[in-house]
Amino acid sequence: MENRFIVPQFIDAENKIWGPITIRQFIIVMVGGLFIFLAYKLSDFSLFLLQAFLTVVLTIVFAFYKVNGAPFHLFALNFIETLKKPNVRVWRKEYIKIEVFKSKDEGAAAEEVLPRKKMVSSKKLSELSLIIDTGGAYKGEGDANKENNLRI
């Protein structure tokens, strides 16, 4: 009998504890309720109303709002990280300069040599990608023609 393994599916789905509420959402709501309770105990009523309103809005946003299918707290963390490091890194293809050093007898001057890269045609690139995509089942036109000539 073959060894069969159970592969977990839906690993990105959070566990539900009560109705549609997940553990993460429940904890966020409980922390928001704790902040509201502390605001009620430590401030006067008008300040409490303002603090409670802001806390409820932030709690609902962090617990239930999703941006592109991801929880809001991940979006907020990525946004803050982007603000800290706004640099966009762009790769600019340049030739590498190779210096050829001469011996002391020949002089101290060094020549710069730029190596030339052999360009691959788009037909060859598409053929190579087809070979890779098929896992080697497709051998390429040159190899297929050689095999056909051997079979005849």
Buried (B, 14 or more C-beta within 10 A) or exposed (E): EEEEEEEEEEEEEEEEEEEEBBEBBBEBBEBBEEBBEEBEEEBEEEEBEEBBEEBBEBBBEBBBEEEEEEBBBEBEEEEEEEEEEEEEEEEEEEEEEEEEEEEEEEEEEEEEEEEEEEEEEEEEEEBEEEBEEEEEEBBEEEEEEEEEEEEE
